[in-house]
Amino acid sequence: MDHNPFTHHPASVGETYWQHLLASARFAALLGVAAVAALVHAVLPFLFEKTASEIITTLHRRMVTHRRSEGD
């Protein structure tokens, strides 16, 4: 198998480098939104009551249901 550090992991999960970059960047952006929502909720508990947990649940579901193991 190709051991180029830029393509090895993406290939192991069935993605190209660019597909993996975009998917990971979207994931990070949504984590950032969840973090901001959680911070606002910490100060103003009547706002964003479920936003962070719903984003995290969605991200987890996407990652688990679309996961292709490293050994595949």
PDB file of N, CA, C, O and CB in Angstrom:
ATOM      1  N   MET A   1       0.851  -1.194   0.000  1.00  0.00           N
ATOM      2  CA  MET A   1       0.000   0.000   0.000  1.00  0.00           C
ATOM      3  C   MET A   1       0.885   1.241   0.000  1.00  0.00           C
ATOM      4  O   MET A   1       2.027   1.218   0.458  1.00  0.00           O
ATOM      5  CB  MET A   1      -0.962   0.007   1.231  1.00  0.00           C
ATOM      6  N   ASP A   2       0.334   2.298  -0.515  1.00  0.00           N
ATOM      7  CA  ASP A   2       1.025   3.577  -0.555  1.00  0.00           C
ATOM      8  C   ASP A   2       1.225   4.100   0.864  1.00  0.00           C
ATOM      9  O   ASP A   2       0.279   4.141   1.651  1.00  0.00           O
ATOM     10  CB  ASP A   2       0.238   4.598  -1.407  1.00  0.00           C
ATOM     11  N   HIS A   3       2.455   4.499   1.193  1.00  0.00           N
ATOM     12  CA  HIS A   3       2.732   5.001   2.543  1.00  0.00           C
ATOM     13  C   HIS A   3       3.028   6.493   2.558  1.00  0.00           C
ATOM     14  O   HIS A   3       3.670   6.991   3.483  1.00  0.00           O
ATOM     15  CB  HIS A   3       3.899   4.249   3.147  1.00  0.00           C
ATOM     16  N   ASN A   4       2.567   7.202   1.546  1.00  0.00           N
ATOM     17  CA  ASN A   4       2.679   8.651   1.535  1.00  0.00           C
ATOM     18  C   ASN A   4       1.828   9.167   2.698  1.00  0.00           C
ATOM     19  O   ASN A   4       0.641   8.849   2.767  1.00  0.00           O
ATOM     20  CB  ASN A   4       2.218   9.266   0.149  1.00  0.00           C
ATOM     21  N   PRO A   5       2.403   9.953   3.611  1.00  0.00           N
ATOM     22  CA  PRO A   5       1.636  10.395   4.774  1.00  0.00           C
ATOM     23  C   PRO A   5       0.416  11.260   4.426  1.00  0.00           C
ATOM     24  O   PRO A   5      -0.504  11.376   5.235  1.00  0.00           O
ATOM     25  CB  PRO A   5       2.535  11.160   5.694  1.00  0.00           C
ATOM     26  N   PHE A   6       0.400  11.856   3.251  1.00  0.00           N
ATOM     27  CA  PHE A   6      -0.736  12.689   2.850  1.00  0.00           C
ATOM     28  C   PHE A   6      -1.881  11.868   2.257  1.00  0.00           C
ATOM     29  O   PHE A   6      -3.020  12.333   2.226  1.00  0.00           O
ATOM     30  CB  PHE A   6      -0.283  13.732   1.844  1.00  0.00           C
ATOM     31  N   THR A   7      -1.597  10.671   1.793  1.00  0.00           N
ATOM     32  CA  THR A   7      -2.636   9.884   1.133  1.00  0.00           C
ATOM     33  C   THR A   7      -2.921   8.545   1.815  1.00  0.00           C
ATOM     34  O   THR A   7      -3.940   7.919   1.525  1.00  0.00           O
ATOM     35  CB  THR A   7      -2.245   9.638  -0.289  1.00  0.00           C
ATOM     36  N   HIS A   8      -2.059   8.102   2.697  1.00  0.00           N
ATOM     37  CA  HIS A   8      -2.227   6.780   3.303  1.00  0.00           C
ATOM     38  C   HIS A   8      -3.543   6.682   4.096  1.00  0.00           C
ATOM     39  O   HIS A   8      -4.369   5.813   3.817  1.00  0.00           O
ATOM     40  CB  HIS A   8      -1.036   6.469   4.223  1.00  0.00           C
ATOM     41  N   HIS A   9      -3.734   7.555   5.063  1.00  0.00           N
ATOM     42  CA  HIS A   9      -4.966   7.488   5.855  1.00  0.00           C
ATOM     43  C   HIS A   9      -6.213   7.764   5.011  1.00  0.00           C
ATOM     44  O   HIS A   9      -7.171   6.995   5.091  1.00  0.00           O
ATOM     45  CB  HIS A   9      -4.897   8.482   7.009  1.00  0.00           C
ATOM     46  N   PRO A  10      -6.238   8.837   4.203  1.00  0.00           N
ATOM     47  CA  PRO A  10      -7.438   9.038   3.383  1.00  0.00           C
ATOM     48  C   PRO A  10      -7.791   7.807   2.539  1.00  0.00           C
ATOM     49  O   PRO A  10      -8.961   7.438   2.437  1.00  0.00           O
ATOM     50  CB  PRO A  10      -7.241  10.238   2.472  1.00  0.00           C
ATOM     51  N   ALA A  11      -6.792   7.183   1.943  1.00  0.00           N
ATOM     52  CA  ALA A  11      -7.053   5.986   1.134  1.00  0.00           C
ATOM     53  C   ALA A  11      -7.596   4.852   1.995  1.00  0.00           C
ATOM     54  O   ALA A  11      -8.432   4.069   1.542  1.00  0.00           O
ATOM     55  CB  ALA A  11      -5.772   5.531   0.414  1.00  0.00           C
ATOM     56  N   SER A  12      -7.128   4.764   3.225  1.00  0.00           N
ATOM     57  CA  SER A  12      -7.572   3.673   4.104  1.00  0.00           C
ATOM     58  C   SER A  12      -9.033   3.820   4.509  1.00  0.00           C
ATOM     59  O   SER A  12      -9.656   2.846   4.934  1.00  0.00           O
ATOM     60  CB  SER A  12      -6.701   3.617   5.351  1.00  0.00           C
ATOM     61  N   VAL A  13      -9.580   5.005   4.386  1.00  0.00           N
ATOM     62  CA  VAL A  13     -11.006   5.213   4.686  1.00  0.00           C
ATOM     63  C   VAL A  13     -11.817   5.473   3.414  1.00  0.00           C
ATOM     64  O   VAL A  13     -12.952   5.948   3.474  1.00  0.00           O
ATOM     65  CB  VAL A  13     -11.179   6.388   5.663  1.00  0.00           C
ATOM     66  N   GLY A  14     -11.224   5.159   2.275  1.00  0.00           N
ATOM     67  CA  GLY A  14     -11.951   5.234   1.005  1.00  0.00           C
ATOM     68  C   GLY A  14     -12.104   6.618   0.428  1.00  0.00           C
ATOM     69  O   GLY A  14     -13.070   6.882  -0.287  1.00  0.00           O
ATOM     70  N   GLU A  15     -11.165   7.519   0.723  1.00  0.00           N
ATOM     71  CA  GLU A  15     -11.242   8.884   0.212  1.00  0.00           C
ATOM     72  C   GLU A  15      -9.922   9.282  -0.437  1.00  0.00           C
ATOM     73  O   GLU A  15      -8.868   8.717  -0.145  1.00  0.00           O
ATOM     74  CB  GLU A  15     -11.603   9.866   1.340  1.00  0.00           C
ATOM     75  N   THR A  16     -10.009  10.260  -1.315  1.00  0.00           N
ATOM     76  CA  THR A  16      -8.799  10.880  -1.834  1.00  0.00           C
ATOM     77  C   THR A  16      -8.323  11.893  -0.800  1.00  0.00           C
ATOM     78  O   THR A  16      -9.027  12.186   0.166  1.00  0.00           O
ATOM     79  CB  THR A  16      -9.049  11.557  -3.230  1.00  0.00           C
ATOM     80  N   TYR A  17      -7.128  12.421  -1.011  1.00  0.00           N
ATOM     81  CA  TYR A  17      -6.621  13.456  -0.112  1.00  0.00           C
ATOM     82  C   TYR A  17      -7.589  14.628  -0.045  1.00  0.00           C
ATOM     83  O   TYR A  17      -7.906  15.103   1.045  1.00  0.00           O
ATOM     84  CB  TYR A  17      -5.237  13.937  -0.568  1.00  0.00           C
ATOM     85  N   TRP A  18      -8.067  15.106  -1.204  1.00  0.00           N
ATOM     86  CA  TRP A  18      -8.941  16.288  -1.243  1.00  0.00           C
ATOM     87  C   TRP A  18     -10.305  16.009  -0.638  1.00  0.00           C
ATOM     88  O   TRP A  18     -10.867  16.873   0.036  1.00  0.00           O
ATOM     89  CB  TRP A  18      -9.111  16.771  -2.673  1.00  0.00           C
ATOM     90  N   GLN A  19     -10.848  14.822  -0.864  1.00  0.00           N
ATOM     91  CA  GLN A  19     -12.119  14.462  -0.244  1.00  0.00           C
ATOM     92  C   GLN A  19     -11.975  14.458   1.281  1.00  0.00           C
ATOM     93  O   GLN A  19     -12.840  14.957   2.001  1.00  0.00           O
ATOM     94  CB  GLN A  19     -12.600  13.077  -0.749  1.00  0.00           C
ATOM     95  N   HIS A  20     -10.884  13.894   1.748  1.00  0.00           N
ATOM     96  CA  HIS A  20     -10.639  13.826   3.186  1.00  0.00           C
ATOM     97  C   HIS A  20     -10.424  15.221   3.772  1.00  0.00           C
ATOM     98  O   HIS A  20     -10.919  15.525   4.857  1.00  0.00           O
ATOM     99  CB  HIS A  20      -9.423  12.937   3.480  1.00  0.00           C
ATOM    100  N   LEU A  21      -9.700  16.051   3.066  1.00  0.00           N
ATOM    101  CA  LEU A  21      -9.472  17.415   3.529  1.00  0.00           C
ATOM    102  C   LEU A  21     -10.793  18.162   3.680  1.00  0.00           C
ATOM    103  O   LEU A  21     -11.028  18.807   4.702  1.00  0.00           O
ATOM    104  CB  LEU A  21      -8.547  18.161   2.561  1.00  0.00           C
ATOM    105  N   LEU A  22     -11.650  18.080   2.673  1.00  0.00           N
ATOM    106  CA  LEU A  22     -12.934  18.783   2.735  1.00  0.00           C
ATOM    107  C   LEU A  22     -13.833  18.215   3.832  1.00  0.00           C
ATOM    108  O   LEU A  22     -14.468  18.972   4.566  1.00  0.00           O
ATOM    109  CB  LEU A  22     -13.647  18.701   1.383  1.00  0.00           C
ATOM    110  N   ALA A  23     -13.888  16.900   3.947  1.00  0.00           N
ATOM    111  CA  ALA A  23     -14.721  16.286   4.983  1.00  0.00           C
ATOM    112  C   ALA A  23     -14.221  16.673   6.371  1.00  0.00           C
ATOM    113  O   ALA A  23     -15.015  16.994   7.255  1.00  0.00           O
ATOM    114  CB  ALA A  23     -14.735  14.752   4.830  1.00  0.00           C
ATOM    115  N   SER A  24     -12.917  16.643   6.558  1.00  0.00           N
ATOM    116  CA  SER A  24     -12.341  16.996   7.860  1.00  0.00           C
ATOM    117  C   SER A  24     -12.533  18.476   8.167  1.00  0.00           C
ATOM    118  O   SER A  24     -12.785  18.840   9.315  1.00  0.00           O
ATOM    119  CB  SER A  24     -10.849  16.645   7.898  1.00  0.00           C
ATOM    120  N   ALA A  25     -12.418  19.327   7.161  1.00  0.00           N
ATOM    121  CA  ALA A  25     -12.622  20.764   7.362  1.00  0.00           C
ATOM    122  C   ALA A  25     -14.073  21.057   7.735  1.00  0.00           C
ATOM    123  O   ALA A  25     -14.332  21.886   8.608  1.00  0.00           O
ATOM    124  CB  ALA A  25     -12.232  21.549   6.094  1.00  0.00           C
ATOM    125  N   ARG A  26     -15.020  20.386   7.082  1.00  0.00           N
ATOM    126  CA  ARG A  26     -16.435  20.554   7.434  1.00  0.00           C
ATOM    127  C   ARG A  26     -16.696  20.084   8.866  1.00  0.00           C
ATOM    128  O   ARG A  26     -17.416  20.728   9.629  1.00  0.00           O
ATOM    129  CB  ARG A  26     -17.335  19.775   6.446  1.00  0.00           C
ATOM    130  N   PHE A  27     -16.099  18.959   9.206  1.00  0.00           N
ATOM    131  CA  PHE A  27     -16.235  18.412  10.556  1.00  0.00           C
ATOM    132  C   PHE A  27     -15.717  19.428  11.576  1.00  0.00           C
ATOM    133  O   PHE A  27     -16.375  19.694  12.582  1.00  0.00           O
ATOM    134  CB  PHE A  27     -15.467  17.063  10.686  1.00  0.00           C
ATOM    135  N   ALA A  28     -14.534  19.992  11.312  1.00  0.00           N
ATOM    136  CA  ALA A  28     -13.941  20.975  12.226  1.00  0.00           C
ATOM    137  C   ALA A  28     -14.808  22.227  12.328  1.00  0.00           C
ATOM    138  O   ALA A  28     -14.973  22.777  13.417  1.00  0.00           O
ATOM    139  CB  ALA A  28     -12.527  21.353  11.761  1.00  0.00           C
ATOM    140  N   ALA A  29     -15.358  22.681  11.211  1.00  0.00           N
ATOM    141  CA  ALA A  29     -16.208  23.873  11.227  1.00  0.00           C
ATOM    142  C   ALA A  29     -17.460  23.636  12.076  1.00  0.00           C
ATOM    143  O   ALA A  29     -17.865  24.503  12.851  1.00  0.00           O
ATOM    144  CB  ALA A  29     -16.605  24.270   9.790  1.00  0.00           C
ATOM    145  N   LEU A  30     -18.064  22.468  11.926  1.00  0.00           N
ATOM    146  CA  LEU A  30     -19.248  22.160  12.729  1.00  0.00           C
ATOM    147  C   LEU A  30     -18.893  22.013  14.207  1.00  0.00           C
ATOM    148  O   LEU A  30     -19.686  22.394  15.069  1.00  0.00           O
ATOM    149  CB  LEU A  30     -19.916  20.879  12.219  1.00  0.00           C
ATOM    150  N   LEU A  31     -17.729  21.471  14.511  1.00  0.00           N
ATOM    151  CA  LEU A  31     -17.288  21.420  15.912  1.00  0.00           C
ATOM    152  C   LEU A  31     -17.120  22.829  16.464  1.00  0.00           C
ATOM    153  O   LEU A  31     -17.440  23.088  17.624  1.00  0.00           O
ATOM    154  CB  LEU A  31     -15.962  20.634  16.041  1.00  0.00           C
ATOM    155  N   GLY A  32     -16.622  23.736  15.638  1.00  0.00           N
ATOM    156  CA  GLY A  32     -16.479  25.130  16.053  1.00  0.00           C
ATOM    157  C   GLY A  32     -17.829  25.768  16.342  1.00  0.00           C
ATOM    158  O   GLY A  32     -17.977  26.499  17.322  1.00  0.00           O
ATOM    159  N   VAL A  33     -18.805  25.496  15.501  1.00  0.00           N
ATOM    160  CA  VAL A  33     -20.155  26.016  15.729  1.00  0.00           C
ATOM    161  C   VAL A  33     -20.710  25.443  17.033  1.00  0.00           C
ATOM    162  O   VAL A  33     -21.319  26.164  17.824  1.00  0.00           O
ATOM    163  CB  VAL A  33     -21.093  25.669  14.535  1.00  0.00           C
ATOM    164  N   ALA A  34     -20.498  24.149  17.251  1.00  0.00           N
ATOM    165  CA  ALA A  34     -20.972  23.521  18.490  1.00  0.00           C
ATOM    166  C   ALA A  34     -20.298  24.143  19.704  1.00  0.00           C
ATOM    167  O   ALA A  34     -20.944  24.364  20.728  1.00  0.00           O
ATOM    168  CB  ALA A  34     -20.714  22.006  18.462  1.00  0.00           C
ATOM    169  N   ALA A  35     -19.003  24.426  19.595  1.00  0.00           N
ATOM    170  CA  ALA A  35     -18.274  25.031  20.707  1.00  0.00           C
ATOM    171  C   ALA A  35     -18.810  26.422  21.027  1.00  0.00           C
ATOM    172  O   ALA A  35     -18.989  26.763  22.196  1.00  0.00           O
ATOM    173  CB  ALA A  35     -16.782  25.104  20.387  1.00  0.00           C
ATOM    174  N   VAL A  36     -19.064  27.218  20.009  1.00  0.00           N
ATOM    175  CA  VAL A  36     -19.608  28.570  20.223  1.00  0.00           C
ATOM    176  C   VAL A  36     -21.010  28.478  20.829  1.00  0.00           C
ATOM    177  O   VAL A  36     -21.337  29.222  21.754  1.00  0.00           O
ATOM    178  CB  VAL A  36     -19.648  29.372  18.884  1.00  0.00           C
ATOM    179  N   ALA A  37     -21.832  27.570  20.311  1.00  0.00           N
ATOM    180  CA  ALA A  37     -23.180  27.407  20.859  1.00  0.00           C
ATOM    181  C   ALA A  37     -23.118  26.995  22.326  1.00  0.00           C
ATOM    182  O   ALA A  37     -23.893  27.487  23.145  1.00  0.00           O
ATOM    183  CB  ALA A  37     -23.973  26.366  20.047  1.00  0.00           C
ATOM    184  N   ALA A  38     -22.192  26.087  22.658  1.00  0.00           N
ATOM    185  CA  ALA A  38     -22.054  25.649  24.053  1.00  0.00           C
ATOM    186  C   ALA A  38     -21.586  26.790  24.942  1.00  0.00           C
ATOM    187  O   ALA A  38     -22.036  26.911  26.082  1.00  0.00           O
ATOM    188  CB  ALA A  38     -21.074  24.474  24.153  1.00  0.00           C
ATOM    189  N   LEU A  39     -20.698  27.618  24.441  1.00  0.00           N
ATOM    190  CA  LEU A  39     -20.212  28.756  25.224  1.00  0.00           C
ATOM    191  C   LEU A  39     -21.323  29.782  25.464  1.00  0.00           C
ATOM    192  O   LEU A  39     -21.489  30.280  26.577  1.00  0.00           O
ATOM    193  CB  LEU A  39     -19.025  29.422  24.510  1.00  0.00           C
ATOM    194  N   VAL A  40     -22.075  30.087  24.416  1.00  0.00           N
ATOM    195  CA  VAL A  40     -23.202  31.015  24.570  1.00  0.00           C
ATOM    196  C   VAL A  40     -24.209  30.420  25.554  1.00  0.00           C
ATOM    197  O   VAL A  40     -24.736  31.126  26.413  1.00  0.00           O
ATOM    198  CB  VAL A  40     -23.883  31.308  23.189  1.00  0.00           C
ATOM    199  N   HIS A  41     -24.470  29.131  25.426  1.00  0.00           N
ATOM    200  CA  HIS A  41     -25.416  28.461  26.315  1.00  0.00           C
ATOM    201  C   HIS A  41     -24.937  28.503  27.769  1.00  0.00           C
ATOM    202  O   HIS A  41     -25.748  28.601  28.690  1.00  0.00           O
ATOM    203  CB  HIS A  41     -25.623  27.008  25.871  1.00  0.00           C
ATOM    204  N   ALA A  42     -23.633  28.428  27.971  1.00  0.00           N
ATOM    205  CA  ALA A  42     -23.095  28.479  29.332  1.00  0.00           C
ATOM    206  C   ALA A  42     -23.435  29.811  30.008  1.00  0.00           C
ATOM    207  O   ALA A  42     -23.729  29.854  31.203  1.00  0.00           O
ATOM    208  CB  ALA A  42     -21.570  28.268  29.312  1.00  0.00           C
ATOM    209  N   VAL A  43     -23.390  30.886  29.235  1.00  0.00           N
ATOM    210  CA  VAL A  43     -23.658  32.218  29.776  1.00  0.00           C
ATOM    211  C   VAL A  43     -25.158  32.528  29.778  1.00  0.00           C
ATOM    212  O   VAL A  43     -25.678  33.123  30.722  1.00  0.00           O
ATOM    213  CB  VAL A  43     -22.902  33.279  28.966  1.00  0.00           C
ATOM    214  N   LEU A  44     -25.831  32.124  28.725  1.00  0.00           N
ATOM    215  CA  LEU A  44     -27.264  32.379  28.553  1.00  0.00           C
ATOM    216  C   LEU A  44     -27.969  31.029  28.364  1.00  0.00           C
ATOM    217  O   LEU A  44     -28.259  30.637  27.233  1.00  0.00           O
ATOM    218  CB  LEU A  44     -27.532  33.340  27.325  1.00  0.00           C
ATOM    219  N   PRO A  45     -28.243  30.323  29.456  1.00  0.00           N
ATOM    220  CA  PRO A  45     -28.717  28.945  29.363  1.00  0.00           C
ATOM    221  C   PRO A  45     -30.053  28.750  28.650  1.00  0.00           C
ATOM    222  O   PRO A  45     -30.428  27.616  28.352  1.00  0.00           O
ATOM    223  CB  PRO A  45     -28.826  28.393  30.713  1.00  0.00           C
ATOM    224  N   PHE A  46     -30.759  29.807  28.378  1.00  0.00           N
ATOM    225  CA  PHE A  46     -32.018  29.701  27.649  1.00  0.00           C
ATOM    226  C   PHE A  46     -31.810  29.709  26.134  1.00  0.00           C
ATOM    227  O   PHE A  46     -32.765  29.524  25.380  1.00  0.00           O
ATOM    228  CB  PHE A  46     -32.943  30.836  28.048  1.00  0.00           C
ATOM    229  N   LEU A  47     -30.581  29.919  25.684  1.00  0.00           N
ATOM    230  CA  LEU A  47     -30.255  29.884  24.252  1.00  0.00           C
ATOM    231  C   LEU A  47     -29.501  28.595  23.911  1.00  0.00           C
ATOM    232  O   LEU A  47     -28.755  28.062  24.733  1.00  0.00           O
ATOM    233  CB  LEU A  47     -29.410  31.125  23.851  1.00  0.00           C
ATOM    234  N   PHE A  48     -29.704  28.118  22.711  1.00  0.00           N
ATOM    235  CA  PHE A  48     -28.969  26.965  22.175  1.00  0.00           C
ATOM    236  C   PHE A  48     -28.988  25.777  23.139  1.00  0.00           C
ATOM    237  O   PHE A  48     -27.954  25.157  23.388  1.00  0.00           O
ATOM    238  CB  PHE A  48     -27.523  27.359  21.870  1.00  0.00           C
ATOM    239  N   GLU A  49     -30.152  25.469  23.671  1.00  0.00           N
ATOM    240  CA  GLU A  49     -30.269  24.419  24.677  1.00  0.00           C
ATOM    241  C   GLU A  49     -29.821  23.048  24.187  1.00  0.00           C
ATOM    242  O   GLU A  49     -29.287  22.261  24.969  1.00  0.00           O
ATOM    243  CB  GLU A  49     -31.680  24.334  25.146  1.00  0.00           C
ATOM    244  N   LYS A  50     -30.025  22.751  22.921  1.00  0.00           N
ATOM    245  CA  LYS A  50     -29.670  21.429  22.393  1.00  0.00           C
ATOM    246  C   LYS A  50     -28.735  21.500  21.200  1.00  0.00           C
ATOM    247  O   LYS A  50     -28.361  20.463  20.652  1.00  0.00           O
ATOM    248  CB  LYS A  50     -30.914  20.679  22.002  1.00  0.00           C
ATOM    249  N   THR A  51     -28.355  22.681  20.790  1.00  0.00           N
ATOM    250  CA  THR A  51     -27.592  22.850  19.556  1.00  0.00           C
ATOM    251  C   THR A  51     -26.285  22.069  19.550  1.00  0.00           C
ATOM    252  O   THR A  51     -26.026  21.309  18.617  1.00  0.00           O
ATOM    253  CB  THR A  51     -27.303  24.306  19.334  1.00  0.00           C
ATOM    254  N   ALA A  52     -25.462  22.244  20.576  1.00  0.00           N
ATOM    255  CA  ALA A  52     -24.155  21.576  20.597  1.00  0.00           C
ATOM    256  C   ALA A  52     -24.315  20.066  20.609  1.00  0.00           C
ATOM    257  O   ALA A  52     -23.630  19.368  19.861  1.00  0.00           O
ATOM    258  CB  ALA A  52     -23.340  22.025  21.815  1.00  0.00           C
ATOM    259  N   SER A  53     -25.199  19.554  21.438  1.00  0.00           N
ATOM    260  CA  SER A  53     -25.359  18.098  21.517  1.00  0.00           C
ATOM    261  C   SER A  53     -25.929  17.531  20.221  1.00  0.00           C
ATOM    262  O   SER A  53     -25.560  16.428  19.819  1.00  0.00           O
ATOM    263  CB  SER A  53     -26.266  17.724  22.693  1.00  0.00           C
ATOM    264  N   GLU A  54     -26.815  18.260  19.567  1.00  0.00           N
ATOM    265  CA  GLU A  54     -27.357  17.784  18.293  1.00  0.00           C
ATOM    266  C   GLU A  54     -26.288  17.759  17.203  1.00  0.00           C
ATOM    267  O   GLU A  54     -26.246  16.830  16.396  1.00  0.00           O
ATOM    268  CB  GLU A  54     -28.528  18.665  17.855  1.00  0.00           C
ATOM    269  N   ILE A  55     -25.428  18.772  17.176  1.00  0.00           N
ATOM    270  CA  ILE A  55     -24.335  18.793  16.194  1.00  0.00           C
ATOM    271  C   ILE A  55     -23.394  17.621  16.450  1.00  0.00           C
ATOM    272  O   ILE A  55     -22.999  16.925  15.515  1.00  0.00           O
ATOM    273  CB  ILE A  55     -23.555  20.140  16.256  1.00  0.00           C
ATOM    274  N   ILE A  56     -23.038  17.402  17.696  1.00  0.00           N
ATOM    275  CA  ILE A  56     -22.119  16.308  18.011  1.00  0.00           C
ATOM    276  C   ILE A  56     -22.747  14.961  17.680  1.00  0.00           C
ATOM    277  O   ILE A  56     -22.067  14.078  17.157  1.00  0.00           O
ATOM    278  CB  ILE A  56     -21.717  16.353  19.490  1.00  0.00           C
ATOM    279  N   THR A  57     -24.022  14.790  17.974  1.00  0.00           N
ATOM    280  CA  THR A  57     -24.712  13.545  17.629  1.00  0.00           C
ATOM    281  C   THR A  57     -24.708  13.327  16.123  1.00  0.00           C
ATOM    282  O   THR A  57     -24.459  12.218  15.651  1.00  0.00           O
ATOM    283  CB  THR A  57     -26.156  13.562  18.158  1.00  0.00           C
ATOM    284  N   THR A  58     -24.984  14.387  15.369  1.00  0.00           N
ATOM    285  CA  THR A  58     -24.977  14.298  13.909  1.00  0.00           C
ATOM    286  C   THR A  58     -23.595  13.937  13.383  1.00  0.00           C
ATOM    287  O   THR A  58     -23.461  13.065  12.524  1.00  0.00           O
ATOM    288  CB  THR A  58     -25.441  15.616  13.293  1.00  0.00           C
ATOM    289  N   LEU A  59     -22.568  14.606  13.897  1.00  0.00           N
ATOM    290  CA  LEU A  59     -21.210  14.311  13.451  1.00  0.00           C
ATOM    291  C   LEU A  59     -20.818  12.878  13.787  1.00  0.00           C
ATOM    292  O   LEU A  59     -20.204  12.195  12.967  1.00  0.00           O
ATOM    293  CB  LEU A  59     -20.219  15.287  14.083  1.00  0.00           C
ATOM    294  N   HIS A  60     -21.161  12.426  14.961  1.00  0.00           N
ATOM    295  CA  HIS A  60     -20.847  11.046  15.355  1.00  0.00           C
ATOM    296  C   HIS A  60     -21.548  10.060  14.434  1.00  0.00           C
ATOM    297  O   HIS A  60     -20.940   9.094  13.974  1.00  0.00           O
ATOM    298  CB  HIS A  60     -21.255  10.787  16.821  1.00  0.00           C
ATOM    299  N   ARG A  61     -22.834  10.304  14.164  1.00  0.00           N
ATOM    300  CA  ARG A  61     -23.585   9.416  13.283  1.00  0.00           C
ATOM    301  C   ARG A  61     -22.943   9.368  11.899  1.00  0.00           C
ATOM    302  O   ARG A  61     -22.783   8.291  11.325  1.00  0.00           O
ATOM    303  CB  ARG A  61     -25.051   9.873  13.178  1.00  0.00           C
ATOM    304  N   ARG A  62     -22.579  10.523  11.367  1.00  0.00           N
ATOM    305  CA  ARG A  62     -21.929  10.553  10.043  1.00  0.00           C
ATOM    306  C   ARG A  62     -20.627   9.782  10.043  1.00  0.00           C
ATOM    307  O   ARG A  62     -20.346   9.012   9.124  1.00  0.00           O
ATOM    308  CB  ARG A  62     -21.669  11.993   9.605  1.00  0.00           C
ATOM    309  N   MET A  63     -19.834   9.993  11.080  1.00  0.00           N
ATOM    310  CA  MET A  63     -18.532   9.345  11.121  1.00  0.00           C
ATOM    311  C   MET A  63     -18.677   7.834  11.257  1.00  0.00           C
ATOM    312  O   MET A  63     -17.949   7.080  10.611  1.00  0.00           O
ATOM    313  CB  MET A  63     -17.699   9.902  12.273  1.00  0.00           C
ATOM    314  N   VAL A  64     -19.602   7.392  12.084  1.00  0.00           N
ATOM    315  CA  VAL A  64     -19.772   5.956  12.304  1.00  0.00           C
ATOM    316  C   VAL A  64     -20.422   5.279  11.107  1.00  0.00           C
ATOM    317  O   VAL A  64     -19.988   4.201  10.701  1.00  0.00           O
ATOM    318  CB  VAL A  64     -20.605   5.708  13.554  1.00  0.00           C
ATOM    319  N   THR A  65     -21.455   5.889  10.536  1.00  0.00           N
ATOM    320  CA  THR A  65     -22.155   5.230   9.433  1.00  0.00           C
ATOM    321  C   THR A  65     -21.372   5.280   8.126  1.00  0.00           C
ATOM    322  O   THR A  65     -21.597   4.455   7.240  1.00  0.00           O
ATOM    323  CB  THR A  65     -23.509   5.865   9.233  1.00  0.00           C
ATOM    324  N   HIS A  66     -20.465   6.230   7.999  1.00  0.00           N
ATOM    325  CA  HIS A  66     -19.668   6.325   6.777  1.00  0.00           C
ATOM    326  C   HIS A  66     -18.253   5.786   6.952  1.00  0.00           C
ATOM    327  O   HIS A  66     -17.430   5.870   6.040  1.00  0.00           O
ATOM    328  CB  HIS A  66     -19.606   7.759   6.317  1.00  0.00           C
ATOM    329  N   ARG A  67     -17.979   5.238   8.119  1.00  0.00           N
ATOM    330  CA  ARG A  67     -16.632   4.756   8.416  1.00  0.00           C
ATOM    331  C   ARG A  67     -16.312   3.513   7.602  1.00  0.00           C
ATOM    332  O   ARG A  67     -17.134   2.609   7.455  1.00  0.00           O
ATOM    333  CB  ARG A  67     -16.485   4.459   9.911  1.00  0.00           C
ATOM    334  N   ARG A  68     -15.141   3.497   7.098  1.00  0.00           N
ATOM    335  CA  ARG A  68     -14.582   2.306   6.465  1.00  0.00           C
ATOM    336  C   ARG A  68     -13.321   2.019   7.248  1.00  0.00           C
ATOM    337  O   ARG A  68     -12.439   2.873   7.335  1.00  0.00           O
ATOM    338  CB  ARG A  68     -14.296   2.506   4.900  1.00  0.00           C
ATOM    339  N   SER A  69     -13.221   0.848   7.812  1.00  0.00           N
ATOM    340  CA  SER A  69     -12.096   0.576   8.709  1.00  0.00           C
ATOM    341  C   SER A  69     -10.780   0.587   7.963  1.00  0.00           C
ATOM    342  O   SER A  69     -10.725   0.370   6.752  1.00  0.00           O
ATOM    343  CB  SER A  69     -12.280  -0.760   9.407  1.00  0.00           C
ATOM    344  N   GLU A  70      -9.719   0.844   8.714  1.00  0.00           N
ATOM    345  CA  GLU A  70      -8.371   0.935   8.154  1.00  0.00           C
ATOM    346  C   GLU A  70      -7.977  -0.367   7.470  1.00  0.00           C
ATOM    347  O   GLU A  70      -7.161  -0.354   6.549  1.00  0.00           O
ATOM    348  CB  GLU A  70      -7.358   1.283   9.249  1.00  0.00           C
ATOM    349  N   GLY A  71      -8.536  -1.480   7.901  1.00  0.00           N
ATOM    350  CA  GLY A  71      -8.146  -2.772   7.332  1.00  0.00           C
ATOM    351  C   GLY A  71      -8.907  -3.164   6.082  1.00  0.00           C
ATOM    352  O   GLY A  71      -8.559  -4.161   5.449  1.00  0.00           O
ATOM    353  N   ASP A  72      -9.946  -2.406   5.699  1.00  0.00           N
ATOM    354  CA  ASP A  72     -10.745  -2.754   4.511  1.00  0.00           C
ATOM    355  C   ASP A  72      -9.984  -2.539   3.235  1.00  0.00           C
ATOM    356  O   ASP A  72     -10.514  -2.785   2.152  1.00  0.00           O
ATOM    357  CB  ASP A  72     -12.018  -1.948   4.473  1.00  0.00           C
TER     358      ASP A  72
END
